[in-house]
């Protein structure tokens, strides 16, 4: 019983994984529509390596295309610290995809 309590205490003491986000631009044609958005991405993307960035682009492109949007580009990948300042600019596309 003591071991189980110790394990639970250690698990509870570990910090929660920080979230990871990307801001992007997308478009639809006929008529042309553009939007700026913020999306949550995998934790691995926060490494911000070329491979992680490519994975984010592929994942976002797939998510956006389900609603007819085409990803133009990923502007940046960031953590919780950049989320609040992008909320207003993203509007209805804040964490939508």
C-alpha positions as protocol buffer text, in pm:
chain_id: "A"
residue {
  index: 1
  type: UNK
  ca { x: 0 y: 0 z: 0 }
}
residue {
  index: 2
  type: UNK
  ca { x: 286 y: 238 z: 84 }
}
residue {
  index: 3
  type: UNK
  ca { x: 442 y: 171 z: -256 }
}
residue {
  index: 4
  type: UNK
  ca { x: 119 y: 252 z: -437 }
}
residue {
  index: 5
  type: UNK
  ca { x: 83 y: 580 z: -248 }
}
residue {
  index: 6
  type: UNK
  ca { x: 444 y: 670 z: -322 }
}
residue {
  index: 7
  type: UNK
  ca { x: 395 y: 603 z: -694 }
}
residue {
  index: 8
  type: UNK
  ca { x: 78 y: 813 z: -701 }
}
residue {
  index: 9
  type: UNK
  ca { x: 255 y: 1097 z: -520 }
}
residue {
  index: 10
  type: UNK
  ca { x: 542 y: 1091 z: -768 }
}
residue {
  index: 11
  type: UNK
  ca { x: 307 y: 1091 z: -1066 }
}
residue {
  index: 12
  type: UNK
  ca { x: 110 y: 1383 z: -925 }
}
residue {
  index: 13
  type: UNK
  ca { x: 429 y: 1581 z: -862 }
}
residue {
  index: 14
  type: UNK
  ca { x: 540 y: 1569 z: -1226 }
}
residue {
  index: 15
  type: UNK
  ca { x: 464 y: 1889 z: -1416 }
}
residue {
  index: 16
  type: UNK
  ca { x: 200 y: 1872 z: -1685 }
}
residue {
  index: 17
  type: UNK
  ca { x: 329 y: 1882 z: -2040 }
}
residue {
  index: 18
  type: UNK
  ca { x: 311 y: 2229 z: -2189 }
}
residue {
  index: 19
  type: UNK
  ca { x: 85 y: 2269 z: -2486 }
}
residue {
  index: 20
  type: UNK
  ca { x: 218 y: 2352 z: -2830 }
}
residue {
  index: 21
  type: UNK
  ca { x: 53 y: 2568 z: -3097 }
}
residue {
  index: 22
  type: UNK
  ca { x: 110 y: 2696 z: -3449 }
}
residue {
  index: 23
  type: UNK
  ca { x: -25 y: 3005 z: -3619 }
}
residue {
  index: 24
  type: UNK
  ca { x: -92 y: 2984 z: -3989 }
}
residue {
  index: 25
  type: UNK
  ca { x: -255 y: 3141 z: -4293 }
}
residue {
  index: 26
  type: UNK
  ca { x: -505 y: 2958 z: -4514 }
}
residue {
  index: 27
  type: UNK
  ca { x: -722 y: 3033 z: -4817 }
}
residue {
  index: 28
  type: UNK
  ca { x: -1027 y: 2918 z: -5011 }
}
residue {
  index: 29
  type: UNK
  ca { x: -1088 y: 2997 z: -5377 }
}
residue {
  index: 30
  type: UNK
  ca { x: -1399 y: 3098 z: -5568 }
}
residue {
  index: 31
  type: UNK
  ca { x: -1453 y: 3346 z: -5413 }
}
residue {
  index: 32
  type: UNK
  ca { x: -1112 y: 3407 z: -5261 }
}
residue {
  index: 33
  type: UNK
  ca { x: -1120 y: 3400 z: -4880 }
}
residue {
  index: 34
  type: UNK
  ca { x: -823 y: 3417 z: -4645 }
}
residue {
  index: 35
  type: UNK
  ca { x: -789 y: 3351 z: -4277 }
}
residue {
  index: 36
  type: UNK
  ca { x: -532 y: 3360 z: -4002 }
}
residue {
  index: 37
  type: UNK
  ca { x: -566 y: 3094 z: -3735 }
}
residue {
  index: 38
  type: UNK
  ca { x: -409 y: 2925 z: -3436 }
}
residue {
  index: 39
  type: UNK
  ca { x: -414 y: 2547 z: -3395 }
}
residue {
  index: 40
  type: UNK
  ca { x: -292 y: 2312 z: -3126 }
}
residue {
  index: 41
  type: UNK
  ca { x: -23 y: 2078 z: -3258 }
}
residue {
  index: 42
  type: UNK
  ca { x: 164 y: 1777 z: -3122 }
}
residue {
  index: 43
  type: UNK
  ca { x: 405 y: 1825 z: -2835 }
}
residue {
  index: 44
  type: UNK
  ca { x: 692 y: 1710 z: -3060 }
}
residue {
  index: 45
  type: UNK
  ca { x: 638 y: 2016 z: -3279 }
}
residue {
  index: 46
  type: UNK
  ca { x: 765 y: 2244 z: -3004 }
}
residue {
  index: 47
  type: UNK
  ca { x: 1114 y: 2122 z: -3086 }
}
residue {
  index: 48
  type: UNK
  ca { x: 1069 y: 2350 z: -3389 }
}
residue {
  index: 49
  type: UNK
  ca { x: 1307 y: 2145 z: -3602 }
}
residue {
  index: 50
  type: UNK
  ca { x: 1266 y: 2121 z: -3977 }
}
residue {
  index: 51
  type: UNK
  ca { x: 1113 y: 1773 z: -3942 }
}
residue {
  index: 52
  type: UNK
  ca { x: 867 y: 1891 z: -3677 }
}
residue {
  index: 53
  type: UNK
  ca { x: 769 y: 2191 z: -3889 }
}
residue {
  index: 54
  type: UNK
  ca { x: 705 y: 1967 z: -4191 }
}
residue {
  index: 55
  type: UNK
  ca { x: 487 y: 1738 z: -3977 }
}
residue {
  index: 56
  type: UNK
  ca { x: 288 y: 2040 z: -3854 }
}
residue {
  index: 57
  type: UNK
  ca { x: 237 y: 2157 z: -4212 }
}
residue {
  index: 58
  type: UNK
  ca { x: 112 y: 1816 z: -4323 }
}
residue {
  index: 59
  type: UNK
  ca { x: -119 y: 1777 z: -4023 }
}
residue {
  index: 60
  type: UNK
  ca { x: -264 y: 2129 z: -4051 }
}
residue {
  index: 61
  type: UNK
  ca { x: -307 y: 2092 z: -4425 }
}
residue {
  index: 62
  type: UNK
  ca { x: -509 y: 1773 z: -4370 }
}
residue {
  index: 63
  type: UNK
  ca { x: -726 y: 1931 z: -4097 }
}
residue {
  index: 64
  type: UNK
  ca { x: -795 y: 2246 z: -4299 }
}
residue {
  index: 65
  type: UNK
  ca { x: -871 y: 2061 z: -4621 }
}
residue {
  index: 66
  type: UNK
  ca { x: -1158 y: 1880 z: -4450 }
}
residue {
  index: 67
  type: UNK
  ca { x: -1342 y: 2216 z: -4465 }
}
residue {
  index: 68
  type: UNK
  ca { x: -1212 y: 2318 z: -4808 }
}
residue {
  index: 69
  type: UNK
  ca { x: -925 y: 2538 z: -4688 }
}
residue {
  index: 70
  type: UNK
  ca { x: -571 y: 2527 z: -4830 }
}
residue {
  index: 71
  type: UNK
  ca { x: -280 y: 2592 z: -4596 }
}
residue {
  index: 72
  type: UNK
  ca { x: -65 y: 2876 z: -4727 }
}
residue {
  index: 73
  type: UNK
  ca { x: 205 y: 2868 z: -4458 }
}
residue {
  index: 74
  type: UNK
  ca { x: 285 y: 2805 z: -4095 }
}
residue {
  index: 75
  type: UNK
  ca { x: 406 y: 3132 z: -3947 }
}
residue {
  index: 76
  type: UNK
  ca { x: 543 y: 3006 z: -3615 }
}
residue {
  index: 77
  type: UNK
  ca { x: 530 y: 2731 z: -3357 }
}
residue {
  index: 78
  type: UNK
  ca { x: 506 y: 2840 z: -2995 }
}
residue {
  index: 79
  type: UNK
  ca { x: 401 y: 2738 z: -2645 }
}
residue {
  index: 80
  type: UNK
  ca { x: 146 y: 2870 z: -2397 }
}
residue {
  index: 81
  type: UNK
  ca { x: 330 y: 3200 z: -2366 }
}
residue {
  index: 82
  type: UNK
  ca { x: 222 y: 3316 z: -2713 }
}
residue {
  index: 83
  type: UNK
  ca { x: -137 y: 3198 z: -2706 }
}
residue {
  index: 84
  type: UNK
  ca { x: -318 y: 3492 z: -2543 }
}
residue {
  index: 85
  type: UNK
  ca { x: -171 y: 3760 z: -2771 }
}
residue {
  index: 86
  type: UNK
  ca { x: -292 y: 3573 z: -3083 }
}
residue {
  index: 87
  type: UNK
  ca { x: -649 y: 3507 z: -2967 }
}
residue {
  index: 88
  type: UNK
  ca { x: -803 y: 3830 z: -3098 }
}
residue {
  index: 89
  type: UNK
  ca { x: -625 y: 3817 z: -3435 }
}
residue {
  index: 90
  type: UNK
  ca { x: -735 y: 3458 z: -3499 }
}
residue {
  index: 91
  type: UNK
  ca { x: -1099 y: 3531 z: -3410 }
}
residue {
  index: 92
  type: UNK
  ca { x: -1325 y: 3240 z: -3508 }
}
residue {
  index: 93
  type: UNK
  ca { x: -1021 y: 3040 z: -3621 }
}
residue {
  index: 94
  type: UNK
  ca { x: -862 y: 3038 z: -3276 }
}
residue {
  index: 95
  type: UNK
  ca { x: -807 y: 2669 z: -3194 }
}
residue {
  index: 96
  type: UNK
  ca { x: -1072 y: 2569 z: -3449 }
}
residue {
  index: 97
  type: UNK
  ca { x: -847 y: 2329 z: -3642 }
}
